Amino acid sequence: MKIARVTSQKQGETDRLLSALVARLQAKGVALAGIVKDLSHESSFENGCDMKVQVLPKGPVIQITQNLGAGSDACRLDPSAIAEAVTRVEGGTLEGAALFILNKFGPEEVAGRGFVSAIGRAVQLGIPVLVGVSGASCASFDAFAGGLAEELPDDPNALDAWCRAAITLA
């Protein structure tokens, strides 16, 4: 089983790293599955708490948060949109993928929902898995991965090296 996580203390850096990695891998023709944050989407909230994700490899962009109105401090995550993204990933090219990438192991996954089944399916198929994890979710992800996940630095060269080793790219 090849599984790794990356965490950055800089806000938004994990998303930028994974999106740039996906662009580099796709340019090399690597078959990918999973999701990455749509970095072209501009949040309408100061805290950046609305987002869209792109289903890999070239799937739809899905808004995974809901607008709860100005001043709301409730979780904006839209469970039905997450379920749609999971369905698209699991029903897409997962079986033909060389690498599974998930932008964030977040609250849904910590609760045993979200992309937990997709990660498990990728592992079952022998597909290497790379996951972005916030500092607050590291312990939960490590427990989920049974302590088998490699912790990668938030460095593009380290991510590239891990991917080359995991999928034996030249």
DSSP file (Angstrom, degrees, kcal/mol; ACC not computed):
  #  RESIDUE AA STRUCTURE BP1 BP2  ACC     N-H-->O    O-->H-N    N-H-->O    O-->H-N    TCO  KAPPA ALPHA  PHI   PSI    X-CA   Y-CA   Z-CA
    1    1 A M              0   0    0      0, 0.0     2,-0.6     0, 0.0   122,-0.1   0.000 360.0 360.0 360.0 127.4    0.0    0.0    0.0
    2    2 A K        +     0   0    0    125,-0.1   127,-2.5   121,-0.1     2,-0.4  -0.940 360.0 152.4-113.1 110.4    1.4    3.4   -1.0
    3    3 A I  E     +a  129   0A   0     -2,-0.6   147,-2.6   145,-0.4     2,-0.3  -1.000  12.1 171.3-141.3 137.5   -0.3    6.2    0.8
    4    4 A A  E     -ab 130 150A   0    125,-2.4   127,-2.3    -2,-0.4     2,-0.3  -0.966  15.2-152.6-143.1 157.5    1.0    9.7    1.8
    5    5 A R  E     -ab 131 151A   0    145,-2.7   147,-3.1    -2,-0.3     2,-0.4  -0.962   3.6-158.8-130.6 151.1   -0.2   12.9    3.2
    6    6 A V  E     -ab 132 152A   0    125,-2.2   127,-2.5    -2,-0.3     2,-0.4  -0.993  10.6-179.5-129.4 138.5    0.9   16.5    2.8
    7    7 A T        -     0   0    0    145,-0.7     2,-0.4    -2,-0.4   147,-0.3  -0.997   5.6-167.7-136.2 138.4    0.2   19.3    5.2
    8    8 A S        -     0   0    0     -2,-0.4   127,-0.3   125,-0.2     6,-0.2  -0.979  21.0-150.4-126.6 143.8    1.2   22.9    5.1
    9    9 A Q  S    S+     0   0    0     -2,-0.4     2,-0.5     2,-0.1    -1,-0.1   0.637  78.2  92.0 -81.5 -15.0    0.9   25.6    7.8
   10   10 A K  S >> S-     0   0    0      1,-0.1     3,-2.0    -3,-0.0     4,-0.5  -0.696  91.7-107.8 -83.4 127.4    0.5   28.3    5.1
   11   11 A Q  T 34 S+     0   0    0     -2,-0.5    -2,-0.1     1,-0.3    -1,-0.1  -0.308  98.7   1.5 -59.1 127.5   -3.2   28.9    4.3
   12   12 A G  T 3> S+     0   0    0     -4,-0.1     4,-2.0    -2,-0.1    -1,-0.3   0.330  97.5 114.4  81.4  -6.8   -4.1   27.5    0.9
   13   13 A E  H <> S+     0   0    0     -3,-2.0     4,-3.0     1,-0.2     5,-0.2   0.880  70.8  54.7 -68.2 -38.6   -0.7   26.1    0.2
   14   14 A T  H  X S+     0   0    0     -4,-0.5     4,-2.6     1,-0.2     5,-0.2   0.926 109.6  48.6 -60.6 -43.5   -1.7   22.4    0.2
   15   15 A D  H  > S+     0   0    0      2,-0.2     4,-2.4     1,-0.2     5,-0.2   0.919 112.6  48.0 -61.6 -43.3   -4.3   23.2   -2.4
   16   16 A R  H  X S+     0   0    0     -4,-2.0     4,-2.4     2,-0.2     5,-0.2   0.924 112.4  49.2 -63.7 -44.2   -1.8   25.1   -4.5
   17   17 A L  H  X S+     0   0    0     -4,-3.0     4,-2.3     1,-0.2    -2,-0.2   0.930 114.1  44.3 -60.7 -47.0    0.8   22.3   -4.2
   18   18 A L  H  X S+     0   0    0     -4,-2.6     4,-2.5    -5,-0.2    -1,-0.2   0.885 113.3  50.4 -69.0 -38.2   -1.7   19.5   -5.2
   19   19 A S  H  X S+     0   0    0     -4,-2.4     4,-2.0    -5,-0.2    -1,-0.2   0.912 112.7  46.6 -65.3 -41.7   -3.2   21.5   -8.1
   20   20 A A  H  X S+     0   0    0     -4,-2.4     4,-2.2    -5,-0.2    -2,-0.2   0.895 111.4  52.4 -66.6 -39.4    0.2   22.3   -9.5
   21   21 A L  H  X S+     0   0    0     -4,-2.3     4,-2.9    -5,-0.2     5,-0.2   0.930 107.9  51.4 -60.3 -46.2    1.2   18.6   -9.0
   22   22 A V  H  X S+     0   0    0     -4,-2.5     4,-2.9     1,-0.2     5,-0.3   0.916 108.8  51.3 -58.2 -44.3   -1.9   17.5  -10.9
   23   23 A A  H  X S+     0   0    0     -4,-2.0     4,-1.9     1,-0.2    -1,-0.2   0.921 112.1  46.5 -60.0 -44.0   -1.0   19.9  -13.8
   24   24 A R  H  X S+     0   0    0     -4,-2.2     4,-0.9     2,-0.2    -2,-0.2   0.924 114.7  46.4 -64.6 -43.7    2.6   18.5  -14.0
   25   25 A L  H ><>S+     0   0    0     -4,-2.9     5,-2.4     1,-0.2     3,-0.6   0.905 111.8  50.2 -67.2 -41.2    1.4   14.8  -13.9
   26   26 A Q  H ><5S+     0   0    0     -4,-2.9     3,-1.4     1,-0.2    -1,-0.2   0.869 104.8  58.3 -65.2 -35.0   -1.3   15.4  -16.5
   27   27 A A  H 3<5S+     0   0    0     -4,-1.9    -1,-0.2     1,-0.3    -2,-0.2   0.786 106.6  49.7 -62.8 -26.3    1.2   17.0  -18.8
   28   28 A K  T <<5S-     0   0    0     -4,-0.9    -1,-0.3    -3,-0.6    -2,-0.2   0.435 122.0-110.1 -90.1  -1.1    3.2   13.7  -18.5
   29   29 A G  T < 5 +     0   0    0     -3,-1.4     2,-0.3    -4,-0.3    -3,-0.2   0.678  59.2 162.0  83.2  17.4    0.1   11.7  -19.4
   30   30 A V      < -     0   0    0     -5,-2.4     2,-0.5    -6,-0.1    -1,-0.2  -0.569  41.1-124.4 -74.5 129.9   -0.4   10.2  -15.9
   31   31 A A        -     0   0    0     -2,-0.3    67,-3.1    65,-0.1    68,-1.1  -0.642  37.6-172.7 -76.6 120.9   -3.9    8.8  -15.4
   32   32 A L  E     -c   99   0A   0     -2,-0.5     2,-0.3    65,-0.2    68,-0.2  -0.808  16.8-173.9-117.9 155.3   -5.4   10.4  -12.3
   33   33 A A  E     +c  100   0A   0     66,-1.8    68,-2.6    -2,-0.3     2,-0.3  -0.949  46.9  51.8-138.0 159.4   -8.5   10.0  -10.1
   34   34 A G  E    S-cD 101  56A   0     22,-0.6    22,-3.1    -2,-0.3     2,-0.3  -0.860  79.1 -70.5 119.1-152.5   -9.8   12.1   -7.2
   35   35 A I  E     -cD 102  55A   0     66,-2.0    68,-0.9    -2,-0.3     2,-0.3  -0.986  29.5-169.3-143.9 153.6  -10.4   15.8   -6.7
   36   36 A V  E     - D   0  54A   0     18,-1.6    18,-3.2    -2,-0.3     2,-0.1  -0.959  39.5 -92.3-134.9 157.0   -8.4   19.0   -6.4
   37   37 A K  E     - D   0  53A   0     -2,-0.3     2,-1.1    16,-0.2    16,-0.3  -0.434  36.1-120.1 -67.7 139.6   -9.6   22.5   -5.4
   38   38 A D    >   -     0   0    0     14,-3.0     3,-1.3     1,-0.2    14,-0.4  -0.724  28.3-170.4 -80.2 101.5  -10.6   24.7   -8.3
   39   39 A L  T 3  S+     0   0    0     -2,-1.1    -1,-0.2     1,-0.3    -2,-0.0   0.632  77.6  67.9 -73.2 -12.9   -8.1   27.5   -7.8
   40   40 A S  T 3  S+     0   0    0      2,-0.1     2,-0.4    -3,-0.1    -1,-0.3   0.664  78.7  98.2 -79.5 -14.6   -9.8   29.8  -10.3
   41   41 A H    <   -     0   0    0     -3,-1.3     2,-0.6    11,-0.1    11,-0.1  -0.595  67.1-148.3 -75.5 126.4  -12.9   30.1   -8.1
   42   42 A E        -     0   0    0     -2,-0.4    -2,-0.1     9,-0.1     9,-0.0  -0.861  17.1-125.8 -98.6 122.7  -12.8   33.3   -6.1
   43   43 A S        -     0   0    0     -2,-0.6     8,-0.1     1,-0.1     6,-0.0  -0.338   5.7-150.3 -64.9 142.0  -14.5   33.0   -2.7
   44   44 A S  S    S+     0   0    0     -2,-0.0     2,-0.4     3,-0.0    -1,-0.1   0.365  78.6  76.3 -92.4   4.9  -17.3   35.5   -2.0
   45   45 A F  S >  S-     0   0    0      5,-0.1     3,-1.9     1,-0.1     5,-0.2  -0.921  81.8-130.4-117.7 143.0  -16.4   35.2    1.7
   46   46 A E  T 3  S+     0   0    0     -2,-0.4    -1,-0.1     1,-0.3    -3,-0.1   0.831 109.6  53.3 -59.2 -33.3  -13.4   36.9    3.4
   47   47 A N  T 3  S-     0   0    0      1,-0.1    -1,-0.3     2,-0.0    -3,-0.0   0.456 110.1-122.3 -83.3   1.5  -12.5   33.6    5.1
   48   48 A G    <   +     0   0    0     -3,-1.9     2,-1.2     1,-0.1    -2,-0.1   0.691  59.4 151.7  70.8  17.9  -12.4   31.8    1.8
   49   49 A C        +     0   0    0     -6,-0.0     2,-0.3     2,-0.0    -1,-0.1  -0.173  45.1  73.8 -87.5  45.1  -15.0   29.4    3.1
   50   50 A D        +     0   0    0     -2,-1.2     2,-0.3    -5,-0.2    -5,-0.1  -0.956  62.1 168.4-144.0 142.1  -16.7   28.5   -0.1
   51   51 A M        -     0   0    0     -2,-0.3    13,-2.0    -8,-0.1    14,-0.7  -0.984  28.3-147.6-153.1 159.1  -15.1   26.3   -2.7
   52   52 A K  E     - E   0  63A   0    -14,-0.4   -14,-3.0    -2,-0.3     2,-0.3  -0.931  17.9-156.4-122.5 150.3  -15.3   24.3   -5.8
   53   53 A V  E     -DE  37  62A   0      9,-2.5     9,-3.0    -2,-0.3     2,-0.5  -0.934  11.4-133.8-125.7 151.7  -13.5   21.2   -6.7
   54   54 A Q  E     -DE  36  61A   0    -18,-3.2   -18,-1.6    -2,-0.3     2,-0.4  -0.912  18.8-133.1-105.0 129.5  -12.6   19.5  -10.0
   55   55 A V  E  >  -D   35   0A   0      5,-2.5     4,-2.3    -2,-0.5   -20,-0.2  -0.659  46.4 -87.3 -76.8 130.5  -13.1   15.8  -10.4
   56   56 A L  E  4 S+D   34   0A   0    -22,-3.1   -22,-0.6    -2,-0.4    37,-0.3  -0.617  97.6  19.6 -87.8 146.9  -10.0   14.3  -11.9
   57   57 A P  T  4 S-     0   0    0      0, 0.0    -1,-0.1     0, 0.0   -24,-0.1  -0.849 135.7 -39.5 -86.8 -39.8   -8.9   13.7  -14.6
   58   58 A K  T  4 S+     0   0    0     -2,-0.1    -2,-0.2     3,-0.0     3,-0.1  -0.088  93.4 138.3-138.1  36.1  -11.0   16.3  -16.5
   59   59 A G     <  -     0   0    0     -4,-2.3    30,-0.0     1,-0.2    -3,-0.0   0.119  57.6 -60.1 -75.9-169.9  -14.4   15.9  -14.8
   60   60 A P        -     0   0    0      0, 0.0    -5,-2.5     0, 0.0     2,-0.5  -0.224  44.2-118.2 -71.1 161.1  -16.8   18.5  -13.8
   61   61 A V  E     -E   54   0A   0     -7,-0.2     2,-0.4    -3,-0.1    -7,-0.2  -0.891  34.2-163.1 -96.8 129.6  -16.2   21.3  -11.3
   62   62 A I  E     -E   53   0A   0     -9,-3.0    -9,-2.5    -2,-0.5     2,-0.6  -0.959  20.2-132.6-122.6 129.3  -18.6   21.0   -8.3
   63   63 A Q  E     -E   52   0A   0     -2,-0.4   -11,-0.3   -11,-0.2    -2,-0.0  -0.709  24.7-177.4 -75.5 117.1  -19.5   23.6   -5.8
   64   64 A I        +     0   0    0    -13,-2.0    14,-3.1    -2,-0.6     2,-0.3   0.343  57.8  65.7-104.3   6.6  -19.1   21.7   -2.5
   65   65 A T  B    S-G   77   0B   0    -14,-0.7     2,-0.3    12,-0.3    12,-0.2  -0.873  71.0-137.8-122.6 160.2  -20.2   24.5   -0.1
   66   66 A Q        -     0   0    0     10,-3.1     2,-0.8    -2,-0.3    -2,-0.0  -0.885  21.6-114.1-118.2 149.6  -23.5   26.2    0.3
   67   67 A N        +     0   0    0     -2,-0.3     3,-0.1     1,-0.2   -17,-0.1  -0.723  32.7 174.3 -84.0 111.2  -24.2   29.9    0.8
   68   68 A L        -     0   0    0     -2,-0.8    -1,-0.2     1,-0.3     5,-0.1   0.334  50.5-102.4 -98.7   5.7  -25.7   30.3    4.3
   69   69 A G    >   -     0   0    0      3,-0.1     3,-1.6     2,-0.1    -1,-0.3   0.024  51.5 -46.2  93.1 158.4  -25.8   34.1    4.1
   70   70 A A  T 3  S+     0   0    0      1,-0.2     3,-0.1    -3,-0.1   -25,-0.0  -0.329 123.5  20.9 -61.8 139.2  -23.7   36.8    5.5
   71   71 A G  T 3  S+     0   0    0      1,-0.3    -1,-0.2     2,-0.0     2,-0.2   0.287  85.4 135.7  87.9 -10.8  -22.8   36.5    9.1
   72   72 A S    <   -     0   0    0     -3,-1.6    -1,-0.3     1,-0.1    -4,-0.1  -0.513  31.4-176.4 -72.1 135.9  -23.4   32.7    9.3
   73   73 A D        +     0   0    0     -2,-0.2    -1,-0.1    -3,-0.1     3,-0.1   0.228  46.6 114.5-113.7  12.9  -20.6   30.9   11.2
   74   74 A A  S    S-     0   0    0      1,-0.1     2,-0.2    -6,-0.1    -6,-0.1  -0.357  83.9 -79.4 -76.2 162.1  -22.1   27.4   10.5
   75   75 A C        -     0   0    0      1,-0.2    -1,-0.1    -2,-0.1    -2,-0.1  -0.453  36.8-160.5 -63.7 127.2  -20.3   24.9    8.4
   76   76 A R        +     0   0    0     -2,-0.2   -10,-3.1   -27,-0.1    -1,-0.2   0.526  48.2 125.4 -87.9  -7.2  -20.8   25.7    4.8
   77   77 A L  B     -G   65   0B   0    -12,-0.2   -12,-0.3     1,-0.1     3,-0.1  -0.283  55.4-142.5 -57.3 134.1  -19.9   22.2    3.5
   78   78 A D    >>  -     0   0    0    -14,-3.1     4,-2.2     1,-0.2     3,-0.6  -0.862   9.2-163.9-103.1 101.8  -22.7   20.8    1.4
   79   79 A P  H 3> S+     0   0    0      0, 0.0     4,-2.4     0, 0.0    -1,-0.2   0.830  89.4  54.2 -57.3 -34.1  -22.9   17.0    2.1
   80   80 A S  H 3> S+     0   0    0      2,-0.2     4,-1.9     1,-0.2     5,-0.1   0.869 108.7  48.5 -70.1 -33.8  -25.0   16.3   -1.0
   81   81 A A  H <> S+     0   0    0     -3,-0.6     4,-2.4     2,-0.2    -1,-0.2   0.882 110.9  50.6 -70.6 -37.7  -22.3   18.0   -3.2
   82   82 A I  H  X S+     0   0    0     -4,-2.2     4,-2.7     2,-0.2    -2,-0.2   0.928 109.5  51.4 -62.2 -44.1  -19.6   16.0   -1.5
   83   83 A A  H  X S+     0   0    0     -4,-2.4     4,-2.5     1,-0.2    -2,-0.2   0.886 109.1  50.8 -60.8 -39.0  -21.7   12.9   -2.2
   84   84 A E  H  X S+     0   0    0     -4,-1.9     4,-2.4     2,-0.2    -1,-0.2   0.926 110.5  48.6 -63.5 -44.3  -22.0   13.9   -5.9
   85   85 A A  H  X S+     0   0    0     -4,-2.4     4,-2.4     2,-0.2    -2,-0.2   0.917 112.0  49.1 -62.3 -43.5  -18.2   14.4   -6.1
   86   86 A V  H  X S+     0   0    0     -4,-2.7     4,-3.1     1,-0.2     5,-0.3   0.929 111.1  50.0 -60.8 -45.8  -17.6   11.0   -4.5
   87   87 A T  H  X S+     0   0    0     -4,-2.5     4,-2.2     1,-0.2    -2,-0.2   0.898 110.6  49.7 -60.4 -41.8  -20.0    9.3   -6.9
   88   88 A R  H  X S+     0   0    0     -4,-2.4     4,-0.6     2,-0.2    -1,-0.2   0.910 113.7  45.6 -64.6 -41.9  -18.3   10.9   -9.9
   89   89 A V  H ><>S+     0   0    0     -4,-2.4     3,-0.9     2,-0.2     5,-0.7   0.955 116.5  43.7 -66.1 -49.6  -14.9    9.8   -8.7
   90   90 A E  H 3<5S+     0   0    0     -4,-3.1    -2,-0.2     1,-0.3    -1,-0.2   0.816 118.5  44.9 -68.2 -29.2  -16.0    6.3   -7.9
   91   91 A G  H 3<5S+     0   0    0     -4,-2.2    -1,-0.3    -5,-0.3    -2,-0.2   0.471 111.5  63.1 -91.0  -2.0  -18.0    6.0  -11.1
   92   92 A G  T <<5S-     0   0    0     -3,-0.9     3,-0.4    -4,-0.6    -3,-0.1   0.467 115.8 -40.6 -94.8-127.1  -15.2    7.5  -13.2
   93   93 A T  T > 5S+     0   0    0    -37,-0.3     3,-0.7     1,-0.2     4,-0.5   0.023  85.9 121.9 -98.6  26.5  -11.7    6.4  -14.0
   94   94 A L  G > <S+     0   0    0     -5,-0.7     3,-1.3     1,-0.2    -1,-0.2   0.912  74.5  52.2 -56.3 -45.2  -10.7    5.1  -10.6
   95   95 A E  G 3  S+     0   0    0     -3,-0.4    -1,-0.2     1,-0.3    -2,-0.1   0.763 113.7  43.3 -67.4 -24.0   -9.9    1.6  -11.8
   96   96 A G  G <  S+     0   0    0     -3,-0.7    -1,-0.3   -64,-0.1    -2,-0.2   0.352  90.4 118.1 -99.8   6.6   -7.6    2.9  -14.6
   97   97 A A    <   -     0   0    0     -3,-1.3   -65,-0.2    -4,-0.5     3,-0.1  -0.420  50.0-161.6 -79.7 147.4   -5.8    5.5  -12.5
   98   98 A A  S    S+     0   0    0    -67,-3.1     2,-0.3     1,-0.3   -66,-0.2   0.614  83.6  17.9 -92.7 -18.4   -2.1    5.5  -11.7
   99   99 A L  E     -c   32   0A   0    -68,-1.1   -66,-1.8    28,-0.2     2,-0.5  -0.980  64.2-147.4-156.1 138.2   -2.6    7.8   -8.7
  100  100 A F  E     -cf  33 129A   0     28,-2.9    30,-2.7    -2,-0.3     2,-0.4  -0.943  19.7-172.4-108.7 127.7   -5.5    8.9   -6.5
  101  101 A I  E     -cf  34 130A   0    -68,-2.6   -66,-2.0    -2,-0.5     2,-0.5  -0.979   8.3-173.8-123.6 131.3   -5.3   12.5   -5.2
  102  102 A L  E     -cf  35 131A   0     28,-2.2    30,-2.6    -2,-0.4     3,-0.2  -0.991  17.5-149.6-122.8 125.2   -7.6   14.0   -2.6
  103  103 A N  E    S+     0   0A   0    -68,-0.9     2,-0.3    -2,-0.5    -1,-0.1   0.821  78.7  11.0 -64.6 -31.4   -7.3   17.7   -1.9
  104  104 A K  E     -     0   0A   0    -69,-0.1     2,-1.1    29,-0.1    29,-0.2  -0.922  48.8-152.4-157.6 126.1   -8.4   17.5    1.7
  105  105 A F  E     + f   0 133A   0     27,-2.4    29,-0.5    -2,-0.3    36,-0.1  -0.834  53.1 159.0 -87.8  97.3   -9.2   14.8    4.3
  106  106 A G     >  -     0   0    0     -2,-1.1     4,-2.7    27,-0.1     3,-0.3  -0.131  53.2 -56.0-113.3-157.7  -11.7   17.0    6.1
  107  107 A P  H  > S+     0   0    0      0, 0.0     4,-1.6     0, 0.0     6,-0.2   0.829 128.1  53.4 -57.3 -37.4  -14.6   16.8    8.5
  108  108 A E  H  4>S+     0   0    0      2,-0.2     5,-3.0     1,-0.2     8,-0.1   0.924 113.3  43.2 -65.0 -42.2  -16.7   14.5    6.3
  109  109 A E  H >45S+     0   0    0     -3,-0.3     3,-2.0     3,-0.2    -1,-0.2   0.887 109.0  56.9 -71.1 -38.9  -13.8   12.0    6.1
  110  110 A V  H 3<5S+     0   0    0     -4,-2.7    -1,-0.2     1,-0.3    -2,-0.2   0.863 106.7  51.7 -57.4 -34.9  -13.0   12.3    9.8
  111  111 A A  T 3<5S-     0   0    0     -4,-1.6    -1,-0.3    -5,-0.2    -2,-0.2   0.405 126.7-103.4 -83.5   2.8  -16.6   11.3   10.5
  112  112 A G  T < 5S+     0   0    0     -3,-2.0    -3,-0.2     1,-0.2    -2,-0.1   0.599  92.9  91.5  88.5  11.3  -16.2    8.2    8.2
  113  113 A R    > < +     0   0    0     -5,-3.0     3,-1.7    -6,-0.2    -1,-0.2  -0.157  57.3  50.0-114.1-151.3  -18.0    9.7    5.3
  114  114 A G  T >  S-     0   0    0      1,-0.2     3,-0.5     2,-0.1     4,-0.3  -0.296 122.9  -7.2  59.3-127.0  -17.0   11.7    2.2
  115  115 A F  T 3> S+     0   0    0      1,-0.2     4,-2.7     2,-0.1    -1,-0.2   0.256 101.0 106.2 -90.2  12.5  -14.1   10.2    0.3
  116  116 A V  H <> S+     0   0    0     -3,-1.7     4,-2.4     1,-0.2    -1,-0.2   0.923  83.6  45.6 -57.0 -45.5  -13.3    7.4    2.8
  117  117 A S  H <> S+     0   0    0     -3,-0.5     4,-2.5     2,-0.2    -1,-0.2   0.881 112.1  51.4 -68.1 -36.4  -14.8    4.8    0.6
  118  118 A A  H  > S+     0   0    0     -4,-0.3     4,-2.5     2,-0.2    -2,-0.2   0.904 110.6  48.5 -66.8 -41.0  -13.0    6.1   -2.5
  119  119 A I  H  X S+     0   0    0     -4,-2.7     4,-2.5     2,-0.2     5,-0.2   0.944 112.8  48.8 -61.4 -46.8   -9.6    6.1   -0.7
  120  120 A G  H  X S+     0   0    0     -4,-2.4     4,-2.5    -5,-0.2    -2,-0.2   0.893 111.0  49.7 -60.1 -41.2  -10.3    2.5    0.5
  121  121 A R  H  X S+     0   0    0     -4,-2.5     4,-2.0     2,-0.2    -1,-0.2   0.912 109.9  51.0 -65.3 -42.5  -11.2    1.5   -3.1
  122  122 A A  H  <>S+     0   0    0     -4,-2.5     5,-2.8     2,-0.2     4,-0.4   0.933 111.9  47.0 -60.1 -46.0   -8.1    3.0   -4.5
  123  123 A V  H ><5S+     0   0    0     -4,-2.5     3,-1.4     1,-0.2    -2,-0.2   0.920 110.2  53.2 -60.7 -44.0   -6.0    1.2   -1.9
  124  124 A Q  H 3<5S+     0   0    0     -4,-2.5    -1,-0.2     1,-0.3    -2,-0.2   0.849 109.4  49.1 -59.8 -35.2   -7.8   -2.0   -2.6
  125  125 A L  T 3<5S-     0   0    0     -4,-2.0    -1,-0.3    -5,-0.1    -2,-0.2   0.474 118.6-112.1 -83.6  -2.4   -7.0   -1.6   -6.3
  126  126 A G  T < 5 +     0   0    0     -3,-1.4    -3,-0.2    -4,-0.4    -2,-0.1   0.700  66.4 148.9  79.6  19.4   -3.3   -0.9   -5.6
  127  127 A I      < -     0   0    0     -5,-2.8    -1,-0.3    -6,-0.2   -28,-0.2  -0.754  51.6-116.4 -88.1 126.3   -3.5    2.7   -6.6
  128  128 A P        -     0   0    0      0, 0.0   -28,-2.9     0, 0.0     2,-0.4  -0.328  31.0-146.8 -59.5 145.2   -1.1    5.0   -4.7
  129  129 A V  E     -af   3 100A   0   -127,-2.5  -125,-2.4   -30,-0.2     2,-0.4  -0.965  17.1-174.9-123.6 129.4   -3.0    7.6   -2.7
  130  130 A L  E     -af   4 101A   0    -30,-2.7   -28,-2.2    -2,-0.4     2,-0.4  -0.993  13.6-175.3-123.6 125.3   -1.8   11.2   -1.9
  131  131 A V  E     -af   5 102A   0   -127,-2.3  -125,-2.2    -2,-0.4     2,-0.4  -0.963  23.9-136.4-127.8 134.6   -4.0   13.2    0.4
  132  132 A G  E     -a    6   0A   0    -30,-2.6   -27,-2.4    -2,-0.4     2,-0.4  -0.740  29.9-174.0 -81.5 134.5   -3.9   16.8    1.6
  133  133 A V  E     - f   0 105A   0   -127,-2.5  -125,-0.2    -2,-0.4     2,-0.1  -0.995  19.7-133.2-136.3 129.5   -4.6   17.0    5.3
  134  134 A S    >>  -     0   0    0    -29,-0.5     3,-1.5    -2,-0.4     4,-0.7  -0.433  32.4-109.1 -74.7 157.1   -5.0   20.0    7.5
  135  135 A G  G >4 S+     0   0    0   -127,-0.3     3,-0.8     1,-0.3     4,-0.4   0.850 118.7  57.4 -53.9 -37.1   -3.1   20.1   10.8
  136  136 A A  G 34 S+     0   0    0      1,-0.2    -1,-0.3     2,-0.1     4,-0.2   0.727 110.8  42.7 -68.4 -21.7   -6.3   19.6   12.8
  137  137 A S  G <> S+     0   0    0     -3,-1.5     4,-2.7     1,-0.1    -1,-0.2   0.405  83.5  99.0-105.7   1.4   -7.1   16.4   10.9
  138  138 A C  H <X S+     0   0    0     -3,-0.8     4,-2.9    -4,-0.7     5,-0.2   0.912  84.5  47.6 -57.4 -47.0   -3.6   14.8   10.9
  139  139 A A  H  > S+     0   0    0     -4,-0.4     4,-2.1     1,-0.2    -1,-0.2   0.904 113.5  48.6 -63.4 -40.5   -4.2   12.5   13.9
  140  140 A S  H  > S+     0   0    0     -4,-0.2     4,-2.5     2,-0.2    -1,-0.2   0.909 113.2  47.1 -65.4 -42.1   -7.6   11.3   12.4
  141  141 A F  H  X S+     0   0    0     -4,-2.7     4,-2.9     2,-0.2    -2,-0.2   0.929 110.8  51.6 -65.6 -43.7   -6.0   10.7    9.0
  142  142 A D  H  <>S+     0   0    0     -4,-2.9     5,-2.7    -5,-0.2     6,-0.3   0.890 112.0  47.1 -60.6 -39.0   -3.1    8.8   10.6
  143  143 A A  H ><5S+     0   0    0     -4,-2.1     3,-1.2    -5,-0.2    -1,-0.2   0.921 111.7  50.8 -66.8 -43.2   -5.5    6.6   12.5
  144  144 A F  H 3<5S+     0   0    0     -4,-2.5    -2,-0.2     1,-0.3    -1,-0.2   0.905 111.8  47.5 -58.7 -43.2   -7.6    6.1    9.4
  145  145 A A  T ><5S-     0   0    0     -4,-2.9     3,-1.6    -5,-0.1    -1,-0.3   0.400 112.6-121.1 -81.7   3.0   -4.5    5.0    7.5
  146  146 A G  T < 5 -     0   0    0     -3,-1.2    -3,-0.2     1,-0.3    -2,-0.1   0.781  63.5 -64.7  64.5  26.7   -3.4    2.7   10.3
  147  147 A G  T 3 <S+     0   0    0     -5,-2.7    -1,-0.3    -6,-0.2    -4,-0.1   0.591 116.1 111.1  74.3   9.2   -0.1    4.6   10.7
  148  148 A L    <   +     0   0    0     -3,-1.6  -145,-0.4    -6,-0.3     2,-0.3   0.497  43.9 107.1 -95.1  -5.2    1.0    3.5    7.2
  149  149 A A        -     0   0    0     -7,-0.2     2,-0.4  -147,-0.1  -145,-0.3  -0.565  66.8-132.2 -79.8 135.8    0.8    6.9    5.6
  150  150 A E  E     -b    4   0A   0   -147,-2.6  -145,-2.7    -2,-0.3     2,-0.6  -0.704  17.3-132.3 -82.7 134.0    4.1    8.6    4.8
  151  151 A E  E     -b    5   0A   0     -2,-0.4  -145,-0.2  -147,-0.2  -147,-0.0  -0.799  25.0-162.5 -90.1 120.3    4.2   12.3    5.8
  152  152 A L  E     -b    6   0A   0   -147,-3.1  -145,-0.7    -2,-0.6     2,-0.1  -0.780  18.9-114.9-103.5 146.0    5.6   14.5    3.0
  153  153 A P        -     0   0    0      0, 0.0     2,-2.4     0, 0.0     6,-0.1  -0.393  35.4-103.8 -72.0 157.0    6.9   18.0    3.3
  154  154 A D  S    S+     0   0    0   -147,-0.3     3,-0.1     4,-0.1  -148,-0.0  -0.424  83.2 119.5 -80.6  67.4    5.0   20.8    1.6
  155  155 A D     >  -     0   0    0     -2,-2.4     4,-2.1     1,-0.1     3,-0.3  -0.998  64.8-139.5-137.2 127.3    7.6   21.0   -1.2
  156  156 A P  H  > S+     0   0    0      0, 0.0     4,-2.7     0, 0.0     5,-0.2   0.870 104.8  53.4 -56.2 -39.1    6.9   20.4   -4.9
  157  157 A N  H  > S+     0   0    0      1,-0.2     4,-2.5     2,-0.2     5,-0.2   0.893 108.5  49.3 -64.9 -38.9   10.1   18.4   -5.3
  158  158 A A  H  > S+     0   0    0     -3,-0.3     4,-2.4     2,-0.2    -1,-0.2   0.902 112.0  48.4 -66.3 -40.7    9.2   16.1   -2.5
  159  159 A L  H  X S+     0   0    0     -4,-2.1     4,-2.6     2,-0.2    -2,-0.2   0.931 112.1  49.0 -64.6 -44.8    5.7   15.5   -4.0
  160  160 A D  H  X S+     0   0    0     -4,-2.7     4,-2.7     1,-0.2    -2,-0.2   0.927 111.7  49.3 -59.2 -45.5    7.2   14.9   -7.4
  161  161 A A  H  X S+     0   0    0     -4,-2.5     4,-2.3     2,-0.2    -1,-0.2   0.911 111.3  48.8 -62.5 -43.3    9.8   12.4   -6.0
  162  162 A W  H  X S+     0   0    0     -4,-2.4     4,-2.9     1,-0.2    -1,-0.2   0.931 112.5  48.4 -63.0 -44.3    7.1   10.5   -4.0
  163  163 A C  H  X S+     0   0    0     -4,-2.6     4,-2.7     2,-0.2     6,-0.3   0.921 110.1  51.5 -62.9 -43.9    4.9   10.3   -7.1
  164  164 A R  H  X>S+     0   0    0     -4,-2.7     5,-1.1     1,-0.2     4,-0.9   0.932 115.3  42.4 -58.0 -45.8    7.7    9.1   -9.3
  165  165 A A  H  <5S+     0   0    0     -4,-2.3    -2,-0.2     3,-0.2    -1,-0.2   0.895 115.7  49.3 -67.8 -39.7    8.6    6.4   -6.8
  166  166 A A  H  <5S+     0   0    0     -4,-2.9    -2,-0.2     1,-0.2    -1,-0.2   0.854 127.1  23.4 -71.3 -34.9    4.9    5.4   -6.2
  167  167 A I  H  <5S-     0   0    0     -4,-2.7    -1,-0.2    -5,-0.2    -2,-0.2   0.279 104.0-121.5-115.8  11.0    3.9    5.1   -9.8
  168  168 A T  T  <5 +     0   0    0     -4,-0.9     2,-0.2    -5,-0.2    -3,-0.2   0.904  43.3 178.4  46.7  55.7    7.4    4.4  -11.2
  169  169 A L      <       0   0    0     -5,-1.1    -1,-0.2    -6,-0.3    -2,-0.0  -0.555 360.0 360.0 -77.3 148.3    7.5    7.4  -13.6
  170  170 A A              0   0    0     -2,-0.2    -1,-0.1     0, 0.0    -6,-0.0   0.469 360.0 360.0 -79.6 360.0   10.6    7.8  -15.6
